[in-house]
Amino acid sequence: MESSVNSTTSSSKPKNIDQFSQEFGVKTGQMAHNLSNTASHYVQSGRDYVQENPVRSIGVAAAVGLVAGSLMTMVARRRDH
């Protein structure tokens, strides 16, 4: 009975570096695929929001641009002094 337990647990562990790297590659590929799907979902949600609220979207973009520009100006002025 003990040998059957050891054989099942040892079979789930990588036996060598080739098997490990193949399993790692598969898992990494799955993670990349999931990340890509999630990013696509967020992009589509953003596009839907902009189509449903165009005026608000322009306002948000303008506010973000104003804040980003102000921060960059402050950083640039500090470097000059």
C-alpha positions, 0 to 999 in steps of 0.5 A: 500500500505504501508503494502505491502512495509513493508512486502516485505522489512521485508521478505528480512531481516533475521527474527531470528538468525537461518535464519541469520546463514543459509544465512551466511553459504550459502553465505560463501559457495558460496564465498569459491566455487568461490575462489576455482574455481579462484585458480584452474584457476590460477594453470592451467594457471601456469602449461600451462605456464611452459609447454610452457616455460620450460627454462624460468620457470627454470630461474624464479624459480632459481631467486626467490630461490636466492632472497629468500635465500639471504633475509633469510641469511640477516635476520639470520645474523642480528639476530646473531648481 
